Amino acid sequence: MNAESRLALPAGAAWLAGIGVVTATDAAWGIAAGLWAVAGLAIAASLLFGQRGWRSALPMLALCCTAAALVSSVVAVTAPARQPSALVAAADAHREVTMTATVLTVPRESRSGGAFGEMSSRVRFTARIEEIGFGTSGARDIVPVHGGIPVLVFAESPSTLPEPTGDPSNREGALEIGTVIRASGSLVETDPGEQNAFLVFAREPPLIETAPPGLLAWASAIRAGLSRAASALPGDGGDLLPGLAIGDTRAVSAALDADMKTSSLSHLTAVSGANCAIVIAGIMALGGLAGLARWLRIALALLVLGGFVVLVTPEPSVLRAATMAAIVLLATVSGRRSRGVPALALAVMTLVVFDPWISRSYGFALSVLATAGLLVLSGPLTGMLARWMPLGLAAVIAIPLSAQLACQPVLVLLSPNLSLYGVPANLLAAPAALLGTVIGLIACLLLPVLPSVGFACAQLAWLPSAWIAAVGHAVARLPGTRLPWLDGIAGAVLLAIATAIALRLVVRRTRSGRALVTDTAAAAVLIALLGGYAGTLVGVGVGRTLARPPDWQIAVCDIGQGDAVLVRNEESVALVDAGPSPAPLTACLDALGIDRIDLLVLTHYDLDHVGGADAVVGRVDVALVGEPENSADERLTDRLAAGGARVVQTARGDHGTLGSQRWEVLWPLRTASTMRFGNDGSVTICFEGNGIRSIFLGDLGEESQQAMLAAVHPEAADVVKVAHHGSANQSAALYDRLGATVGLISVGVDNGYGHPTRALLDILDAAGTSAFRTDLDGMILVAHDPGFDGGLIVWSERGG
């Protein structure tokens, strides 16, 4: 191992220790003690026996154990303060708590209004609890909080919360980073290793006690200014621009976000090393033109870098990039040359020691691996490609290829498939990304002081932003965009091995006799892996197709964080909700051979339930909808009617047939004065026939579930579509009453809400209901099995 890469080993040891120990905090002290002991023994052995032969590895062993022990010690010290026993007991008992907390991330609003994008009043954000007490007043049983407890808060928005595209001129009392709030609600303990120790479900909008301090208030105003300017620009180009410039993706639609991920372009809206490099290069160039001394330019660059981190918000990828940039600058001012790999390794160790829970962040992992790929692989790949093409073109191709190869093993953990067109898409988007980022950042900084000039820059930045969005949409619609791969850790390890072997074979220039033998063996292993993959791909595809029950009655579409469930009987088909965007729903309908929808049920008008309605407009006979709450809801029903559907505003008591099945609406109550709109007014429908009784709960919360249970007394069911994607706000009594054999959860991968929650899964387990979820299983089909005492057949896309 060369001197440049020696720090990589202790950095990797620290990172692995963080990944492991944060999930086993009870054993942290024991693990730390063992690692400190091994480190001490390695140092003693090195001093006693010298450093010749195998003993030369002892100092590196000591360094790796020391790094891992330091991270373990930090976890042992800080873990008890993150989840105090009193708060864990309060979460288990569903006790009401009142907290004072500081907002840490930009609040993100959930959208309503269907395909027309109006914002609903729900908001989520990360906060740090400073003080907490039990009871709605919070005046008794105060629990001291030392160092703050990180939580993810779900609440109704205060009326003063500015929309990303709203007018930020009056920002007093707004929810922004640095705002101190008071909120009452319930706690849900998260799984070990999660960055947030609890989920907080606030009962009412949070009360704002203190506005953000000066620098944070300035950054919020700057972000809002760019969002407002971008909202005046047309189409996806305007929505994407704040993401390119400062990582603000709040305006990006669900459809564009899905296509950017499919085409491997979503990293362009994550602030990373390239953004930091642009900022530092600009400051150093301006300082040089002003004749500033080098140490003064570096000090100014560090100061501006800190301000930039505040502006773009300290996400894990931003912290990695900024820490690495700061290490390079400090090495430069000390007169020492800093190389990329040691700087990256030192940045990883610094961040993991400072916050061990960051080690399990996918954003952090992808940022580190992408940077490592660029540093380690881009040079050799450029040299290899330059044998067949001009050097400049080889370098342009090698850069996105090296980053994708390094990141792909982690990406398969998020989604078990391989991107076929990721490199070409990045080649098409890269020049535009540079222009959009630079010009967009200039626009962001100029808008507060020179609004006209700043808006002109935003208009210039719109063109590359719109180009990137167009590339994302076009690539996502190409055939075979994603190839399936083995999921889980096994899939990641197998892909890493295959990638390493392939790189070894294609990058090496010369081969000795011994190397030729090893390379031949490596090639044989690679061919076996690829052959096995191809055979498995074909075999599994054919096997799963053959195993798919042809007489399925219920199909849960894998459409991300949203609902779209089909019910089929004979030749008749019902669709309950339409998901967040048309593209995934269209793909699901095509895969199942569905051309016509006899009955469409829209449980309520949130975007994740009606955003894909355009996929079925003109293909629906009858549409059952809830009571419209605003003009956007009415426009959606008008579109369905214009497409030929008979639109019926439904409520408790409505019934009909789907083939030989019978359906009945159980909720909402027609004469009720409350629980008529939104989640609590979700149309709840039951289908029965051909051996299966199923009930679809929409997004009902615990209170509305209890109300329905008391008013309707629903009968037992075989299948239940779990409410609200598996949130914690559920009635155990309802699921116990239903006693369903199968619980279907339509939920997105890495959805940010913690869905499905541990509390919900425990409720299903207690009721004897087996949970099937689209984030793990993909598409799910349910059929009746008349040969097994009236049982059910459940088929899943990934599980067979």
C-alpha positions, 0 to 999 in steps of 0.5 A: 500500500502506498503512502497516499492511501494509508489513511484509507484503512483507519478511515474505513475502520472508523466508518465500519465501526460506526455502522456496526456500533450505532445499531448495538449501542448497549455493547458500545462500551465493551466493543470500545474496551476491546478495540483499545486493548488490541490497539495497545497490544499492537503498539507494545508489540511493535515497539518490542519486536520492531517493524520487520516482516509481518510485524510492519503491519502492527502500527497500521493495526494499532491505528485502525483499532484506535480509530474504531475504538474512538468512534465506539467510545463516542457512541457509548458516551452519546447514545444514552442521551439520544434516547433517554429511558423516560422518553422511550417509556413515554413513546411505549405508553403513547404519552403526550409530550410537549417539547421545545426544539430548534429546527435543523432542516428546511421544512418540507411540505406534503402536496395536495390538490392532485395533479395541480400541485397545490400545497397541503398544510402538512410539513416535516422537518428535523429538529433538536429537542432542547427541553421536553415535558409530559402533558400538554402544558409541559409544566410537570415532569420536565426531562432534562435534555443534554446536548439535544435529541435529534427528532423528525417532526410531522406537523400541521404547518403554521399559517405563516409558513412560506411556500418555497415559491411564496413571498419571503418578504415577511418572514417573521414567525416562519418555520426555518432552520434555526427557529425555536418552536414549541409543539405537543404530540406523541413520540415513536422510538426509531430503530437502532442506527437511525439518525433521528432518535424519535419521530414526533407527531404533533397534534397541532401546528407548532408555536414559534418562540424564537426566530432564527439568528442573523446568519441563518435568517440571511440564508433562509431569505436567500434560498427563498429569493431564488425559489421565488425567481425560479418559480417564475420560469416555465416547466421543469427547468424552473423547478430544477434550478434551485436544486442545481444551484443550492440543493433545494429540491422542494419544487421538484415534482414527483414525476421529475424526481422519479425520472432523475433517479431512473436516469442516474441524474439525481446526484446533480441536485445534491450539493457536493465537492464540485459545488464547493470547488466552484465556490473556493475557486471563485474566491481564490481567483477574486482574491488573486485579482485583488492582490491578497496574500495567499494565507488571506485568500485561504482564510477568506475561502474558509469563511465563505465555505462556512457561509456556503454550507449554511446556505445550502444546509449541512446535509451529509454530502455537503458536510463531506465535501466541505470538510474535505475542502477545508482540510485541503485549504488548511494543508495548503496554508501550512505549506504542505501539498494535500492529495485527494485520498488522504484528504478524503480519508481524514474527512471521513474519520473527522465526520464519523467521530463527530457524528457516528450516526452519519456512517449509516447515511446513504447520502454520506456513503454515496458522496464518499464513494463517488469521490473515491471513485473519481480519485482512484478510478478516473485516471486508470480508466482514462488511460484504458479508454485512451487506447481507443479514443482521443484523450479528452473524450476518454477523460470525459467518459471516465469521470461519470463511469468511475463515480457510477462504478464506485457507487453502484454497490450501495445503489443496489441496496436502495433499489436492486437494479442496474442503471443501463444508461446512467453514464450516457445520461451524465455525459449529456447532462454534465456540461449543462450541470456546470453552467446551471450550477455556476450561473444559478449560484450567481443568480442566488447571490445577486437577487437580494442586491441586484434583483433585475440582474439576478433574475436575468442570471436565473433566466440564463441558468434556466436553459441548462436546467431545462436541458437536464430535465429533458434528458432525465425524462427522455432517458427514463423512457428508454427501453431496458433503463433498469436491469434487475439485480440481486438485492440486499447485502449479498447483491452489493457484495457480489456486484463489488466483487464483479466490478473489482475483477472487471477493473483489474482485467481492463486497466492493467497494461502489462502482465507477467507470467504469474499475473497472467495466471491470476488474471485468467482465473479472475476472468473465469470467475467474472465470466461465471458471475456474469453467466450466472447473472444472465441465467438467473435474470432469464430464469427468474424472469421466466420463473416469476412470470410462470409463478404469477397467479393468473387469477389474481384478484388484488394487485398492489402497484409499486409506484413509490410513496403513494397508493395504487391498488387494483381489484379484479374480478372476471373481466372487471377491474377497479383501481383504488387511488392513482399514485403520485405520478402517471409514469409508474402507474402506466407501467404497472397497468401495462405490465398487468395488461389493464386497458380499461378501469370499470371503477376508479376510487379516489380515497382523497385528494393528496398528490400521492393518491391522485397525482397519477390520475392522468394515466387513466383519464379517458379510460374510466367508466365510474369514479367514486370520489370524496367531497372536493375541498377546493377548486383544484379537487373540482378541476380533477373531477371535471377532468375525469368527467370530461374523459367520459367517467361518471363521477359520483361523490360517495359516502357510507352506504353506497354499494355496487358490484364489480363482476360477481364481487360486491363493493360497499363504501364504509366511510366517510359518513354522509351526514358528518360535520367532521372527518369529511376531508383529507386523510380523516375523510378517506373513502374506505371501501370493502370488496367481497367475493370469490373467496376474498374480503378486502378493505382499503383504508386510504390514509385514515389516522387513528382517530378516524379509524376509531370513529369508523370502528364505532360507527360502522362495526366493520366485519372481519377481512382477509386482506387489508390495505394498511392506512397511510403507508404504515404510519404510526398513527393507527388504531390497534383495535381496528386491525384486531377487529379486522383480523386480516391474514394479509396486510398490504403496505404501499410505501416508497423506498427510503421515504424519509417518513420512517414508513412503515413504522415499527409501531404499525408492524407490531400492531399487524403482528399482534393481529396475526396479519402478515405484512407485505410492502412494496419497498421490499417486495415490489409489485404484490399480487393476491389470489384465492387458493380454493385448494388450501381450505380457502387460503390466499396466494401472495406473489411478489415481484422480488420474492416470487 
